[in-house]
Amino acid sequence: MEQALAWAALGTGFTFLMTTLGAAAVFLFRGRSSALAQRVFLGFAAGVMIAASVWSLLIPAIERAEDAGQIGWLPAAGGFVIGVAFLMGLHQIIPHLHPGEKHPEGLPSRWERPTLLFTAVTLHNIPEGMSVGLLFAMAGLNGGDPGMLGMAVALALGIGIQNVPEGAAVSLPMLQEGMSAPKAFAMGALSGLAEPVFGVLVVLGATALTPWMPWLLAFSAGAMMYVVVEELIPEAHLGEHSNAGTLAVMVGFLLMMVLDVALG
């Protein structure tokens, strides 16, 4: 377990650092970032998360359930639905505001716009951190199985790469809201802290949750897919005949797929 905990801390620490790197974009773009850049950033993140949900989470969930003598699709489908419901519930409860929107979602609050923007992206990072932590926990509980460890590393790399544009997508709107560049950078970087926190928490509870691992993997997939469909794709305005945004989704999907197959 200590080994899995160390791996998860390193993996989610890497994804956090990549978010921090992306947040540093505020020091390069002093003015308003282009709509094209935002479209590409969000589309790429969506593609990575779709591929990670399938190759890194749902397929392992089905395989692990079948190895345990269960009906493979049952925990995969059940966990997926619960993950969607969980994220949907959080969005209904926690006040947040998506970039470009005028009216916040969630329960009424007196939070200022920068805080609402911060909570919106922090919600995205919860399932990402859980996903990375779960795969490292699986690798640790299976004696450092090279295949599972490779899958965990691939997911951490994929999530980390997409966190660079995601970090920029957090900090740049805050800069546009009138926040100073250092403060916008700090807020963008801190939005990624949810990943190591939830990644480590998942590993700490992994031993007790081992029989439910297929459900947990599918749960993370459902939560990530909710973020993609509810927020990333609409915010990328892919319905506006955006070839750049659409191609960014494809590139993100292919990159994550190749990483998973090559390292898994």
VEXROMAR-966184 format. One record per residue (C-alpha): x, y, z; residue in three letters. Coordinates in nm, 4 decimals. Last residue first. Example, Ala and Ser with C-alpha at 12.3 -4.5 7.8 and 13.67 -1.06 7.14 Angstrom:
BEGIN
+----------+----------+----------+--------+
:        x :        y :        z : residu :
+----------+----------+----------+--------+
:   1.3670 :  -0.1060 :   0.7140 :    SER :
:   1.2300 :  -0.4500 :   0.7800 :    ALA :
+----------+----------+----------+--------+
REM end
This chain:
BEGIN
+----------+----------+----------+--------+
:        x :        y :        z : residu :
+----------+----------+----------+--------+
:  -0.0400 :  -0.0687 :  -2.0734 :    GLY :
:   0.2374 :   0.1631 :  -2.1915 :    LEU :
:   0.1815 :   0.1539 :  -2.5671 :    ALA :
:  -0.1939 :   0.0866 :  -2.5527 :    VAL :
:  -0.2621 :   0.3583 :  -2.2953 :    ASP :
:  -0.0335 :   0.6153 :  -2.4537 :    LEU :
:  -0.1758 :   0.5491 :  -2.8003 :    VAL :
:  -0.5344 :   0.5883 :  -2.6781 :    MET :
:  -0.4527 :   0.9075 :  -2.4892 :    MET :
:  -0.2874 :   1.0626 :  -2.7948 :    LEU :
:  -0.5652 :   0.9500 :  -3.0285 :    LEU :
:  -0.8394 :   1.1038 :  -2.8119 :    PHE :
:  -0.6530 :   1.4314 :  -2.7681 :    GLY :
:  -0.5873 :   1.4578 :  -3.1410 :    VAL :
:  -0.9510 :   1.3800 :  -3.2224 :    MET :
:  -1.0819 :   1.6407 :  -2.9767 :    VAL :
:  -0.8367 :   1.8977 :  -3.1187 :    ALA :
:  -0.9643 :   1.8173 :  -3.4669 :    LEU :
:  -1.3164 :   1.9109 :  -3.3575 :    THR :
:  -1.2002 :   2.2352 :  -3.1996 :    GLY :
:  -1.0000 :   2.3386 :  -3.5058 :    ALA :
:  -1.2732 :   2.2330 :  -3.7487 :    ASN :
:  -1.5243 :   2.4504 :  -3.5681 :    SER :
:  -1.8535 :   2.4191 :  -3.7521 :    HIS :
:  -2.0296 :   2.6062 :  -3.4706 :    GLU :
:  -2.1364 :   2.2871 :  -3.2931 :    GLY :
:  -1.7901 :   2.2500 :  -3.1411 :    LEU :
:  -1.8512 :   2.5543 :  -2.9266 :    HIS :
:  -1.5580 :   2.4550 :  -2.7005 :    ALA :
:  -1.7756 :   2.5415 :  -2.4001 :    GLU :
:  -2.0383 :   2.2935 :  -2.5217 :    PRO :
:  -1.7728 :   2.0197 :  -2.5577 :    ILE :
:  -1.6072 :   2.0836 :  -2.2221 :    LEU :
:  -1.9155 :   2.1321 :  -2.0071 :    GLU :
:  -2.1983 :   1.8792 :  -1.9999 :    GLU :
:  -2.0559 :   1.6218 :  -2.2404 :    VAL :
:  -1.6962 :   1.6218 :  -2.1185 :    VAL :
:  -1.7714 :   1.6748 :  -1.7482 :    VAL :
:  -2.0302 :   1.3965 :  -1.7553 :    TYR :
:  -1.7777 :   1.1719 :  -1.9287 :    MET :
:  -1.5328 :   1.2292 :  -1.6449 :    MET :
:  -1.7872 :   1.1353 :  -1.3774 :    ALA :
:  -1.8951 :   0.8268 :  -1.5702 :    GLY :
:  -1.5365 :   0.7100 :  -1.6120 :    ALA :
:  -1.4617 :   0.7656 :  -1.2424 :    SER :
:  -1.7660 :   0.5561 :  -1.1465 :    PHE :
:  -1.6584 :   0.2886 :  -1.3963 :    ALA :
:  -1.3281 :   0.2527 :  -1.2105 :    LEU :
:  -1.5086 :   0.2580 :  -0.8762 :    LEU :
:  -1.7564 :  -0.0102 :  -0.9816 :    TRP :
:  -1.4779 :  -0.2359 :  -1.1054 :    PRO :
:  -1.2879 :  -0.1733 :  -0.7759 :    MET :
:  -1.5788 :  -0.2706 :  -0.5513 :    TRP :
:  -1.4143 :  -0.5830 :  -0.4067 :    PRO :
:  -1.0981 :  -0.3713 :  -0.3441 :    THR :
:  -1.2803 :  -0.0980 :  -0.1503 :    LEU :
:  -1.1374 :  -0.1765 :   0.1929 :    ALA :
:  -0.7855 :  -0.1967 :   0.0514 :    THR :
:  -0.8342 :   0.1065 :  -0.1740 :    ALA :
:  -0.9341 :   0.3523 :   0.0972 :    GLY :
:  -0.5924 :   0.5173 :   0.1261 :    LEU :
:  -0.5498 :   0.4924 :  -0.2523 :    VAL :
:  -0.8723 :   0.6841 :  -0.3131 :    VAL :
:  -0.7703 :   0.9558 :  -0.0670 :    LEU :
:  -0.4347 :   0.9950 :  -0.2457 :    VAL :
:  -0.6003 :   1.0594 :  -0.5822 :    GLY :
:  -0.8638 :   1.2854 :  -0.4265 :    PHE :
:  -0.6030 :   1.5200 :  -0.2774 :    VAL :
:  -0.3558 :   1.4873 :  -0.5649 :    PRO :
:  -0.6266 :   1.5834 :  -0.8189 :    GLU :
:  -0.8126 :   1.8476 :  -0.6175 :    ALA :
:  -0.4934 :   2.0541 :  -0.6072 :    LEU :
:  -0.5380 :   2.1412 :  -0.9761 :    GLY :
:  -0.7547 :   2.4451 :  -0.9051 :    SER :
:  -0.4623 :   2.5785 :  -0.6993 :    LEU :
:  -0.2593 :   2.6402 :  -1.0151 :    ALA :
:  -0.5317 :   2.8461 :  -1.1795 :    GLY :
:  -0.5887 :   3.0474 :  -0.8618 :    MET :
:  -0.2163 :   3.1181 :  -0.8259 :    ALA :
:  -0.1817 :   3.2202 :  -1.1918 :    PHE :
:  -0.4830 :   3.4517 :  -1.1685 :    ALA :
:  -0.3263 :   3.6059 :  -0.8567 :    LYS :
:   0.0081 :   3.6607 :  -1.0295 :    PRO :
:  -0.1619 :   3.8022 :  -1.3451 :    ALA :
:  -0.3833 :   4.0482 :  -1.1580 :    SER :
:  -0.7584 :   3.9845 :  -1.1703 :    MET :
:  -0.9615 :   4.1993 :  -1.4102 :    GLY :
:  -1.2114 :   3.9393 :  -1.5315 :    GLU :
:  -0.9881 :   3.8792 :  -1.8348 :    GLN :
:  -0.7145 :   3.7579 :  -1.6025 :    LEU :
:  -0.9660 :   3.5213 :  -1.4451 :    MET :
:  -1.0591 :   3.3985 :  -1.7933 :    PRO :
:  -0.6883 :   3.3299 :  -1.8573 :    LEU :
:  -0.6296 :   3.1344 :  -1.5346 :    SER :
:  -0.8758 :   2.8507 :  -1.5804 :    VAL :
:  -0.8399 :   2.7782 :  -1.9544 :    ALA :
:  -0.4630 :   2.8042 :  -1.9112 :    ALA :
:  -0.4739 :   2.5289 :  -1.6503 :    GLY :
:  -0.6885 :   2.3244 :  -1.8879 :    GLU :
:  -0.4386 :   2.3778 :  -2.1695 :    PRO :
:  -0.1642 :   2.2271 :  -1.9501 :    VAL :
:  -0.3977 :   1.9802 :  -1.7801 :    ASN :
:  -0.4383 :   1.7909 :  -2.1091 :    GLN :
:  -0.0763 :   1.6795 :  -2.0870 :    ILE :
:  -0.1100 :   1.5798 :  -1.7214 :    GLY :
:  -0.4253 :   1.3791 :  -1.7856 :    ILE :
:  -0.2489 :   1.1877 :  -2.0619 :    GLY :
:   0.0705 :   1.1361 :  -1.8628 :    LEU :
:  -0.1194 :   1.0252 :  -1.5503 :    ALA :
:  -0.3320 :   0.7916 :  -1.7628 :    LEU :
:  -0.0257 :   0.6391 :  -1.9275 :    ALA :
:   0.1472 :   0.5969 :  -1.5901 :    VAL :
:  -0.1581 :   0.4172 :  -1.4511 :    ALA :
:  -0.1836 :   0.1931 :  -1.7582 :    MET :
:   0.1868 :   0.1089 :  -1.7297 :    GLY :
:   0.1424 :   0.0237 :  -1.3626 :    LEU :
:  -0.1446 :  -0.2066 :  -1.4548 :    MET :
:   0.0676 :  -0.3866 :  -1.7138 :    GLY :
:   0.3777 :  -0.3968 :  -1.4937 :    PRO :
:   0.1917 :  -0.5530 :  -1.1949 :    ASP :
:   0.3312 :  -0.3764 :  -0.8879 :    GLY :
:   0.2223 :  -0.6480 :  -0.6474 :    GLY :
:  -0.1421 :  -0.6481 :  -0.7504 :    ASN :
:  -0.2545 :  -0.4108 :  -0.4747 :    LEU :
:   0.0037 :  -0.1591 :  -0.5919 :    GLY :
:  -0.1083 :  -0.1664 :  -0.9552 :    ALA :
:  -0.4733 :  -0.1372 :  -0.8546 :    MET :
:  -0.3922 :   0.1582 :  -0.6264 :    ALA :
:  -0.2034 :   0.3262 :  -0.9123 :    PHE :
:  -0.5113 :   0.2812 :  -1.1307 :    LEU :
:  -0.7446 :   0.4168 :  -0.8634 :    LEU :
:  -0.5292 :   0.7220 :  -0.7896 :    GLY :
:  -0.5226 :   0.8278 :  -1.1549 :    VAL :
:  -0.8994 :   0.7959 :  -1.1838 :    SER :
:  -0.9721 :   0.9698 :  -0.8542 :    MET :
:  -0.7566 :   1.2668 :  -0.9530 :    GLY :
:  -0.9369 :   1.3011 :  -1.2853 :    GLU :
:  -1.2778 :   1.2579 :  -1.1217 :    PRO :
:  -1.2100 :   1.5539 :  -0.8861 :    ILE :
:  -1.0372 :   1.7753 :  -1.1431 :    ASN :
:  -1.3481 :   1.8877 :  -1.3256 :    HIS :
:  -1.5055 :   2.0148 :  -1.0013 :    LEU :
:  -1.1957 :   2.2310 :  -0.9468 :    THR :
:  -1.2723 :   2.3846 :  -1.2851 :    VAL :
:  -1.6079 :   2.5249 :  -1.1762 :    ALA :
:  -1.4839 :   2.6095 :  -0.8248 :    THR :
:  -1.2275 :   2.8533 :  -0.9647 :    PHE :
:  -1.4735 :   3.0267 :  -1.1959 :    LEU :
:  -1.7066 :   3.0775 :  -0.8977 :    LEU :
:  -1.4210 :   3.2209 :  -0.6928 :    THR :
:  -1.3269 :   3.4585 :  -0.9753 :    PRO :
:  -1.6947 :   3.5646 :  -1.0128 :    ARG :
:  -1.7453 :   3.6610 :  -0.6486 :    GLU :
:  -1.9216 :   3.4337 :  -0.4038 :    TRP :
:  -2.2494 :   3.5595 :  -0.2631 :    ARG :
:  -2.4225 :   3.2268 :  -0.3067 :    SER :
:  -2.7311 :   3.0637 :  -0.4575 :    PRO :
:  -2.6995 :   2.6850 :  -0.4957 :    LEU :
:  -2.5536 :   2.5537 :  -0.8173 :    GLY :
:  -2.4993 :   2.7432 :  -1.1415 :    GLU :
:  -2.3667 :   3.0931 :  -1.2013 :    PRO :
:  -2.5192 :   3.3366 :  -1.4552 :    HIS :
:  -2.3117 :   3.5340 :  -1.7041 :    LYS :
:  -2.1288 :   3.2539 :  -1.8873 :    GLU :
:  -1.8074 :   3.3034 :  -2.0847 :    GLY :
:  -1.6008 :   3.0872 :  -1.8507 :    PRO :
:  -1.8213 :   2.8539 :  -1.6440 :    HIS :
:  -1.9514 :   2.9697 :  -1.3069 :    LEU :
:  -1.9783 :   2.7683 :  -0.9874 :    HIS :
:  -2.1915 :   2.7299 :  -0.6739 :    PRO :
:  -2.1743 :   2.3720 :  -0.5396 :    ILE :
:  -2.5093 :   2.1931 :  -0.5041 :    ILE :
:  -2.6466 :   2.1216 :  -0.8528 :    GLN :
:  -2.3013 :   2.0683 :  -0.9975 :    HIS :
:  -2.2166 :   1.8287 :  -0.7159 :    LEU :
:  -2.5341 :   1.6316 :  -0.7873 :    GLY :
:  -2.4547 :   1.6029 :  -1.1585 :    MET :
:  -2.1056 :   1.4853 :  -1.0678 :    LEU :
:  -2.2470 :   1.2107 :  -0.8460 :    PHE :
:  -2.5242 :   1.1127 :  -1.0902 :    ALA :
:  -2.2711 :   1.0658 :  -1.3714 :    VAL :
:  -2.0494 :   0.8562 :  -1.1454 :    GLY :
:  -2.3489 :   0.6465 :  -1.0317 :    ILE :
:  -2.4421 :   0.5773 :  -1.3946 :    VAL :
:  -2.0863 :   0.4699 :  -1.4809 :    PHE :
:  -2.0640 :   0.2493 :  -1.1730 :    GLY :
:  -2.3794 :   0.0645 :  -1.2761 :    GLY :
:  -2.2760 :   0.0232 :  -1.6400 :    ALA :
:  -1.9276 :  -0.1046 :  -1.5583 :    ALA :
:  -2.0530 :  -0.3041 :  -1.2600 :    PRO :
:  -2.3017 :  -0.4857 :  -1.4892 :    LEU :
:  -2.0959 :  -0.5087 :  -1.8101 :    TRP :
:  -1.8601 :  -0.7753 :  -1.6877 :    GLY :
:  -2.1078 :  -1.0171 :  -1.5329 :    ILE :
:  -1.9062 :  -1.1379 :  -1.2345 :    GLN :
:  -1.6586 :  -1.4234 :  -1.2033 :    GLY :
:  -1.3858 :  -1.2126 :  -1.0427 :    ALA :
:  -1.1868 :  -1.2107 :  -1.3675 :    ASP :
:  -1.5042 :  -1.0874 :  -1.5389 :    GLU :
:  -1.5276 :  -0.7917 :  -1.3003 :    ALA :
:  -1.1603 :  -0.7036 :  -1.3555 :    ARG :
:  -1.2027 :  -0.7169 :  -1.7340 :    GLU :
:  -1.5140 :  -0.4960 :  -1.7311 :    ILE :
:  -1.3522 :  -0.2376 :  -1.5022 :    ALA :
:  -1.0286 :  -0.2480 :  -1.7052 :    PRO :
:  -1.2346 :  -0.1674 :  -2.0204 :    ILE :
:  -1.4257 :   0.1123 :  -1.8471 :    LEU :
:  -1.1291 :   0.2887 :  -1.6849 :    LEU :
:  -0.8088 :   0.3316 :  -1.8869 :    SER :
:  -0.9337 :   0.2513 :  -2.2362 :    TRP :
:  -1.2848 :   0.3993 :  -2.2269 :    VAL :
:  -1.2743 :   0.6867 :  -1.9767 :    SER :
:  -0.9180 :   0.7728 :  -2.0778 :    ALA :
:  -1.0257 :   0.8032 :  -2.4431 :    ALA :
:  -1.3100 :   1.0405 :  -2.3557 :    ILE :
:  -1.0899 :   1.2393 :  -2.1147 :    MET :
:  -0.8139 :   1.2917 :  -2.3710 :    VAL :
:  -1.0615 :   1.4041 :  -2.6390 :    GLY :
:  -1.2352 :   1.6499 :  -2.4057 :    ALA :
:  -0.9033 :   1.8068 :  -2.3005 :    ALA :
:  -0.8106 :   1.8562 :  -2.6664 :    PHE :
:  -1.1463 :   2.0201 :  -2.7407 :    GLY :
:  -1.1133 :   2.2535 :  -2.4435 :    LEU :
:  -0.7684 :   2.3781 :  -2.5412 :    PHE :
:  -0.8539 :   2.4017 :  -2.9141 :    VAL :
:  -1.1690 :   2.6053 :  -2.8513 :    ARG :
:  -0.9906 :   2.8304 :  -2.6025 :    GLN :
:  -0.7146 :   2.8953 :  -2.8571 :    ALA :
:  -0.9681 :   2.9731 :  -3.1310 :    LEU :
:  -1.1588 :   3.2138 :  -2.9070 :    ALA :
:  -0.8389 :   3.4104 :  -2.8687 :    SER :
:  -0.6994 :   3.4995 :  -2.5283 :    SER :
:  -0.7752 :   3.8535 :  -2.4125 :    ARG :
:  -0.4688 :   4.0580 :  -2.3200 :    GLY :
:  -0.1574 :   3.9828 :  -2.1195 :    ARG :
:  -0.1132 :   3.6456 :  -2.2814 :    PHE :
:   0.2371 :   3.5278 :  -2.1846 :    LEU :
:   0.2251 :   3.5817 :  -1.8066 :    PHE :
:  -0.1309 :   3.4482 :  -1.7918 :    VAL :
:  -0.0052 :   3.1302 :  -1.9630 :    ALA :
:   0.1459 :   3.0339 :  -1.6258 :    ALA :
:  -0.1799 :   2.8486 :  -1.5529 :    ALA :
:  -0.0704 :   2.5829 :  -1.8011 :    GLY :
:   0.2466 :   2.5099 :  -1.6043 :    LEU :
:   0.0481 :   2.4941 :  -1.2807 :    THR :
:  -0.1896 :   2.2428 :  -1.4372 :    THR :
:   0.1167 :   2.0421 :  -1.5430 :    MET :
:   0.2438 :   2.0549 :  -1.1840 :    LEU :
:  -0.0882 :   1.9168 :  -1.0602 :    PHE :
:  -0.0757 :   1.6308 :  -1.3130 :    THR :
:   0.2761 :   1.5453 :  -1.1934 :    PHE :
:   0.1683 :   1.5515 :  -0.8296 :    GLY :
:  -0.1152 :   1.3199 :  -0.9288 :    THR :
:   0.1342 :   1.0656 :  -1.0574 :    GLY :
:   0.3906 :   1.1149 :  -0.7807 :    LEU :
:   0.1320 :   1.0955 :  -0.5027 :    ALA :
:  -0.0289 :   0.7949 :  -0.6698 :    ALA :
:   0.3060 :   0.6176 :  -0.6952 :    TRP :
:   0.3886 :   0.6909 :  -0.3297 :    ALA :
:   0.0483 :   0.5647 :  -0.2181 :    LEU :
:   0.0834 :   0.2519 :  -0.4306 :    ALA :
:   0.4221 :   0.1799 :  -0.2704 :    GLN :
:   0.2861 :   0.2402 :   0.0779 :    GLU :
:   0.0000 :   0.0000 :   0.0000 :    MET :
+----------+----------+----------+--------+
REM end
